[in-house]
Amino acid sequence: MAIYNFLLYLTGWPLALLLFCGGLYFTIRTKFPQFRLFKESIRVVSEKPATEGAISSFGALMISTASRVGTGNIIGVSTALCVGGPGAVFWMWVTAILGGASAFVESTLAQVYKKRNHEGGSYGGPAYYIQAALHSKPLAVIFCLALIFTYGVGYNMLASYNLQSSFSAFSFYKEGVTPVIIGAIIALLALYCLLGGGKRIVKVTGALVPIMGIAYVLLALIALAINIRNIPHMFGMIFADAFDFKAIFGGFMGSCLMMGFKRGLYSNEAGIGSAPNAAASADVSHPAKQGLVQMLSVFIDTLLLCTATAFMSLCSGVEPNADIAGAPFIQQALSQTFGSVGPIFIAVAMVLFAFTTLLGNFYYIENCFFFLMGHQPSKAFMNGVRIVGAALIFLGATIKFGTAWDIADICQCVLAGINIPVCIALGAVAYKALDNYVAQRNQGLNPVFNAKRDGGVKVETDFWNDEKKIEA
């Protein structure tokens, strides 16, 4: 219990300080790319891969965004508002803006140190740049184990809990019974898909989630239009609460600043080393391109979708409080605005977002097992992992609200505690890569990269050894 309490303590101000200082440091060292290169990040995301048939920047963005966009965008934001207050929205924005620089650095490093697979494609992530650049296999192993535990246990259990809790507003919901039934259904469907029998389901949900994301933002805009008279009061609450420093430091663990940072991190995952696993798979002409694309993913997640949840909740007139934290608050808010249709929409959105997140998280888990074993794990081994994962999904639906969030907070704290210091230690490579990219763009070139010449990389890399430059 003492260890558990200590880990929970680390998820408080130590984690907030690490996120803020890390993001601020990367923002300064990269010269504020969130602002000066935002337009460039949008341009890059539409580029086709350098090799026909390879994974594009957009494809890698969708992999990471599929994992980012989930229950945190709905339940996480609702929890932050109810526990921390409306000011948590402002601190989530700060986390996203600063986190954009963190996402750029970690994803650029993943591109620089990525490995070549037997088909000519690429894979990688923090474990690979830790081992290659820091020559620390033990630290890389610890990171992989932490990531497996974070996504296989913490995040998947929380996603399962949040999904079942979204049905609590309906009359058929019976505490102690409904969570077990929903948990069993989720676990069995997830296992069916993970074992390869449900490719059609995965394809359908993968197509529906972007549509649901657009519909979700449109719903928020409609809610704002319906409650237009409440908008000035809404912004007043956000900024007044965000800078109520007496309230912040008087109850720091549950303050708007603390909840904004923690729930913002859970939603956008910037700096914890998950998205680089997807970023390394993209086929681009310069590693900084994918860094800019992953920076954009953070903005989509937090500045767009999380803000949509916050706005349509706060403009409804329903006051957030700890007693209705999570699904009940967002459901009551939408019921106030849209009547009985509101909770149904949230339940559908939660099913789509959470289910695809549960499946997408296994992409990161399998990548870590590949590193730990040094080869592609056998089908029998991975099926065993998937069965255990399905059991944890079932368990997640039945645990208590506070326990679900505590486990997720502890897991992401461990990952951030490893990845951010590592990125600071290796950051010079990413800063040089960005300067090189900007210089070539200013010359009218389609930027290319040589690891030793342009990034100061001192070890051999599987990619980035060409000397040629291509006219834009």
N, C-alpha and C positions, 0 to 999 in steps of 0.2 A: 504493500500500500504506500510506503514511503517513496519508493521509486516512481510509482504511478503519479503521486502528488507532485514530485519533483519535475516529472515530464510535463505535467499540466502547467506547472509554473513557467516552464520554458516557452510554452505557447502564448504566454502573456507578453509583458514588455520586452523580454529578450528577442522574441520573434518579430515583434513590431519594429524594434530598433534595427534588427538585421535587415528587414525588408526595406525600410525607409532609407537607411544609410547606404545599403547596397544599390538600390535603384537610383538614388541621388548621385552616388559615385559614378555609376555607369553612364548616367545622363550627362554628367559634366565631361567625363573622359571621351564620350562619343560625340560631344558637342551638340546635344539636343536634337537627335535624329527624329524624335517623335513629332517635331514641328517642322524642321527644315527639309526633311525627306519624306514627309507623309504622302505628298503627291507622287513621289517616286515609288513608294511602296505599292500604291494602287496600280501604277503602270506595270511594275515588275510582275505582279500576280497574274497578269493575263498572258505572259510570255509562254511560248511552247517550249518543251524540253529540248535540250541540245541534241539528244539522240531520239530518233523516232521510236515510239513505243515505251519510252522510259517514263518514270513518274515525274510529273510537272510540278512547278512551284505551287500551282493551285491544288493539285492532287495532295501534296504533302500538307498544305494548309487545311484541307478538308479533313485529313486524318486527325490532325491535332485539334481542330475546331470541334470535330465530332466528340472528342473526349472532354474538351473544355465546356462545351455547351451541354448542360445537364441540369440536375436538380439544384445545383448551386445558384443558377440564374433565377430560380423561382423561390425555393424554400430557403436557400442561404440568405438571399436578400430580405425575405420576410423576417427571418430570425434576427438579422442584424438590425432591422428597423424596430422590432418589438423589444429586443433586449438592450440595444445600444442607443436607440432613438433615431429620429429622422436625419440627424447630422452624420450618421454612418454612411449615407449616400455620398456626401462630399469626400470622405476619407477613402471610399471605394474608388472614386474618380482619381484621387491622388495615387492610390496603389496602382491603378491601371496605367496612368501616365508615366510614372516612374518605372513600373514593371515592364513597360514597352522597351526600355533600354536594356533591362535585364534579359528579356526575351531575345533581343537582337544579339547580345553578346553570347549567350549560351547556344543559340542556334547557329551562329556563324562559326563558333568553335567546333560544333558537331559536324558542320560541312567540311571544315579544313582537315579534320582528323578522321573523316569517315573511311570505312573499309570497302573494298570491292568484293562482291559476291561472285559465285561461279558463273552467273549469267551476265556479268558485266555491270550489273546495277550496284547500288551502294546501300550500306546500313551503318549505323553508329549511334552515338549518344554520349552522355557524360562519362559512362564507364570507360569508353574508348579514349576520350581525350584525357581522362585522369591517368590511364595506364600509359598512353603514348607520350604525353607531355610531362607528366609529373613522375613517371616511372614508378608508380605506386599501385601494384596489383592488389594488395590488401585493402586499400581505400576504395578502389574500384569495385571490389567484391562486396564491401560493406554497403556501398551505394546501391548496387544491384539488389541486395537482400532487402534494403530499406524500401526501394521502389516496389519490389514484389509485394512486400507487406502493406505498403501504402495503397496500392491499387487493387491488390487481390483481397485485402482484408478491410482496411479503413474506408476507402472510397466506395468500394462495391457494397459493403454493408450499409453505409450511409445512403447510397443511392436507392437501395432496396427499401430501407426504412422510409425515406422521403416519398417514394412511389406509393407505398401502401397508405401512408398518412394522407395522401391527397384525396382518398376516398372517404375520409372521416366526416365529411359534410353531408354524406348521403344517409338516408334512413336505414339502409340495410347494414350499415357498419356496426359491428359489435366488437368492442374491445376485448382482446383475448382470443377471439375466434376469427374475425375477418383478416387480421394481419397474418395469421398462420396460413389461411387459405390462399391469400394473395401471394404470400412469400413462396408457397409451394408451386403455384402457377408460374411465377417469375423464374424461379430456380429451374424448373423443368423446361420451360421455353428457352432459357439461356443455354442450358446444357445441350438441348437439341440442336441449337444453332452452332454452338461451339464444337460439337462433335461432327459437324459437317453435314447434318441432315436438313438444315434449314436455310440454305443459301438464298432461296427465294424470299424468305422472311427478312433476312438481313438486307437484301437488295431493295426491297419495298420500303422498309423503315429508313434506309439510307437515303432514299429519294424523298421520303415524306418529311424528314427532319428539316432540311433547308426551307421547304415550303411552310412548315409549321413555324420556323423562326421568323419568316417574313410576315406570316399571319399574326404572330405574337406582337411584333412591332406595330403592325397596323391596328391591332386591337388596342394597344396602348395609346395610339394617336386618337382613336375614336373615343376612348375613355377621357382623354384630356379635352377633347372637343365638347363632350357631354358635360363635363365638370369644369368648364372654362373659368367659371367664377371663383373656383377654389385654387386656381394656379398661383396667384400672387401669395396666398397664405401658405401654399405648399413650399414654394421657394423660401419664404420667410422662415418656416420651421427648419428647413434643411440648413440654412446658413447660420441662423441663430443658435441652433443646437450644436453645429459643428465647431463653433468658436466659444462655447460655454466652457472655458478652461477650468472653472471651479468644479463643474460637474465631471469633466473629463478626469482630472487628477484626483478628485475625491473618491471616485469609484472606478479606477482605471481598468480593471479586468472586464467590467461590463459596460465600459464607456463607448460612445459613438466612435471614437478614434480606434479603440481596440477591436470592436466588432467590425468596423469598416475594413480594417487591415486584414483580419482573419478571414472574414467571409469573402473579401475581394480576392485573397490568395486562393481560397478553396475554389472559387469560380474560374479565375483566369490562369492559375497555375504558373504564373510568371516567376522564374528564378528557381523553381524546385527541380528542374531537370527532366521533366516528362516530355515536353514538346520537342526537344532536340532529337529524341529517338525517331520522331516522324520527319523532322527537318533534314536529317542526314540522308533520307531516301530520295530526296529531290535531285533531279538532273538539271543543274544550272551552270552557267559559264563562269560565275564568280560567287564565292561563298557568302558575300555580303548581301547578295540578292535574297537568299533565303532568310537571312537575318531580318531584313526589312519586311518580308512577307509574314514571318512569325510575329513580328511587332504588331502588324496589322491585326492578327488573330486576337491578340489581347484586347485591342480596342473594340473589335466586333463583340467579343464576349461581355466585357464590363461596361464600356461606354454606350453600347447599344442595347443589348439584351437585359443586363442587370438594371440599367437605367429605366428600361421599359417597365420592368416589374415594380421598381420603386415609385415611378410616376403614377402608374394607374392604381397603385395601392394608396398613396398619400393624397391623391386628388379626390378620392372617393368620399372623404369625410369620416371614415372609420379610423378611430384613434388606435395607434399601435400600442400594445402593452404585452408584458411577458406572459400573461395567461393564455394568449392566443398566438404565441410565437410559432412560426412554421406555416404549414398548410392552412390552418384555420383563418389566419389574418388575411392572406391573399384571397381566400375563398369568400370571406365576408365582404371584403372590399369590392370584388367583382360582382357579388350578389347585389350590393348597394347600387352599382352602376348599371348592370345588365340583367338583373333578376336571376332566374333559375338557370339561365344559359351560362353565366359566369363560371360557377364551379365545375360544370361539365367540360367547358373549354380547358380549364386548368388541369382537370383529371386526364384529359386526352393528351395535352401537352406534356404532362409529367410522364405518362406511359411511354410516349415516343422518345423524349429526351433521355429519360432514365434508362430505358431498355437498350438503346444504342450505345449509351455511355458504358453500361455494364459489359457489352460485347467489345467496345473499342478499347477498354482498359486492358484487355487481354493481349492486345497488340504490344503494349509496353512490357507486359509480364513475359511474353514469349521472347522478346528481344533480349531481356535480361538473362533468361535461362540459356539463350544461345551464347552469351558472353561467359557465363559461369561454367558451362560445360565445354566451351571451346569448339563446339560443333552443333549442328542442328539436332535438337533433342528428338528421340524416337517418338513415333506416334503414340505408342503405349504409354510412355512417360507423360507426354503432354495431355493425353486423355485423363490420366490420373490427376494431373493438376487441375484440369477443367472440372472434374467431378468434385474435388475439394472446393473449388471456387463456387460451384453451384450450391454446395452445402452452406458456405458462408453467406451467399446471397439469401438463402432461406433464413438463416439465423439473423441476418441484418433486419429483416422485416419484423422480427419479434422482439427486438431489444428496446430499451427505453430511449427516449428523445435525447437526454443529456449524454448518455453513454455513447450513442452513435456519433454525436458531434465531437466528444472528447477523443475518441479513437482516431477520427479523421484529423483533428488538430495536431495530435501528437505525431502522427505519421508524416504529415506535411512539414512539420517543424524539423524533423530529423533530416529530410531531404534538403530543405532549404539550408540547414546548418552545414551540410557538406558542399552542396553545389555552389552557393554564392561565394564562399571563400575561395573555392577552386577557380571560379570564373574571374575573381579579382587577381589571383596569382597568374592566370594565363591570359588575362584580358588584353595585354599588349598586342597579341596576334590579331584579335578582333578589331582593335582600334586602327592598326596599320592596314588591315584589309579594307576597312571602311574608307580611310583616307585615300587608298589606292583606287577604290571604286569611284569615289567622287571625282578624283583627278581625271580618270579616264572618261567619265561621263561629260566632264567639262570640255574635253577634247573632241567630243562628238563620237566617241568609240562605244562599241558594245563591250563592256568591261570583261576581261579575262584575268586569270590569277595564276601566279607562280608562287608556291608556298614559301620557298626559301627567299626569293627575291622580293616579293611584295608583302609577305607576312612575317618575315624573320623567323620562320620555323626551322628548328635545328635538327629535327628528326625526319626520317624518310616517311613520306605519305603515299598512300595508294593512288591518290589523285593529285591534280594541281602541279604538274611538272612541265606543262607546255609553255613555250616562249612566245607564241604568236599572239598578235592582237588583231581583232576583227573590226572593220569599219561598221558603224551603226547603219 
